[in-house]
Amino acid sequence: MPHEGSPRWKFRKEKKLERRKKKRQEAAEQREEPVVVVVVKEDNTKYEQQKAEWEANEIKHKIIESARLKAKKKEEEARKLAQKKWQETLLSLPLTDKFPKKKETPFKTFISERKTYRERFLEAKKK
């Protein structure tokens, strides 16, 4: 025995400490085992649940996004169609003069020269 040379009180103290240590270790093992198994199962199920929720949300978002894109395409096509119809209507309207121009004098393409003071005086005298 390794404790033969030690006094009796030391031997008993060491044995007592060994028993306490052994009890603590057994109690710790009993506490840890069920918790570890349960935690692993809970984490796994929790992960699976979160994954399922996330995938469901992804599907919802994809459906919403595709519906939004379809609506945007339809709106764009409707706008283009309306613009095309509007242009066709404008082009098909007959062009009529609201205020027709009646010319009694022929169109002059030249600019008359500037008259001098003397010429204007003589014209006024003739009238």
Secondary structure, 3 states (H helix, E strand, C coil): CCCCCCCHHHHHHHHHHHHHHHHHHHHHHHHHHHHHHHHHHHHHHHHHHHHHHHHHHHHHHHHHHHHHHHHHHHHHHHHHHHHHHHHHHHHHCCCCCCCCCCCCCCCCCCCCCCCCHHHHHHHHHHC
